[in-house]
């Protein structure tokens, strides 16, 4: 199994004195942009945040975003809902981008935690206000980033009872 997949954890405590560099952010967002999408529509934009006041504001409004108080950066994936052949596939496409971001974060020797925004209408409205996003742009998720200040044990595992092989 891929080492990055095995090392990935949801990190909720960060060393707030160790900033994520702009080079690391560029590499991480680049990984998100290389994700697959239905009909190659790439229905996303990315917002990189390192401004302490914004990270703290999000920590206050997002019920599961308290880790942003110590995170030194965050990436918001903004969905661009498609029309035409790929209509309705933006959740899968943006989730694929989030997974690439999470894996590249491990590659950069950083930690991350993914928190959904979509489909919560109240959170979507808050994020649209904070980042001046107009419809149809839809804040999909926020990913906290930073140098880990914890080492959680693995929580995932391979459950053979949930696998069927058809040869």
Secondary structure, 3 states (H helix, E strand, C coil): CCHHHHHCCECCCECCCCCCCHHHHHHHHHHHHCCCCHHHCCCEEEEEECCHHHHHHHHHHCCCCHHHHCCCEEEEEEEECCCHHHCCCHHHHHHHHHHHHHHHHHHCCCEEEEEECCCCHHHHHHHHHHHCCCCCEEEEEEEEEECECCCCCCCCCCCHHHCCCCC
